[in-house]
Amino acid sequence: GENVEQHPSTLSVQEGDSAVIKCTYSDSASNYFPWYKQELGKRPQLIIDIRSNVGEKKDQRIAVTLNKTAKHFSLHITETQPEDSAVYFCAASMEGGADGLTFGKGTHLIIQP
Amino acid sequence: KAGVTQTPRYLIKTRGQQVTLSCSPISGHRSVSWYQQTPGQGLQFLFEYFSETQRNKGNFPGRFSGRQFSNSRSEMNVSTLELGDSALYLCASSLDSTGLNRGYTFGSGTRLTVV
């Protein structure tokens, strides 16, 4: 089955700086890669996703890049703000498949004032 | 429109008991998935239901089961509870598990504590 590795487990950045979280996946059949943000005590919320037919997707301060050959994808957050502090999870799945999402272990992003 | 609703929010059970958790998906969503979240193992896939059929099941023992009703509401059941079953159980709904829209919306979860 699919295996997703996520790094780093904790990331501390100064407010205003950029943050990058990286994930690798093992199953070349995976073609859907969402990112979720989970604030303390709250549910995971989808912040951006990318499908394997594109290499990059942006939404304001958030971007995701995908390298299918290397089987890795990354989340980029620019101009970080205090409200960006949360745990971020990457995931991989095959659209139309029935194995659900395979999640990375999460990255605790801390924004230092 | 209303989001994904999970009940109850909190549960405390004793080892050996069984428990049933409920999930109502977003109106119009036909796919419901269940995930277990623990500090050590993170988010792990339990099973997915679509049109009342279980499409697949993650690597969990047979004590974990579920079902989906004709109105897309889903329940999961855990029998013979063990201390290690203590976790946040999250339900996620999506429009169609076979189409291009694979986005999942999560509920707030049920926090199960086994003592």
Interface residues (C-beta under 8 A of the other chain):
Chain A: Y32 P34 Y36 K42 R43 P44 Q45 L46 D49 F89 A91 S93 E95 G96 A98 D99 G100 L101 T102 F103 G104 K105 G106
Chain B: S33 Y35 G42 L43 Q44 F45 F47 E48 R55 N56 G58 L90 S97 T98 G99 L100 R102 G103 Y104 T105 F106 G107 S108 G109
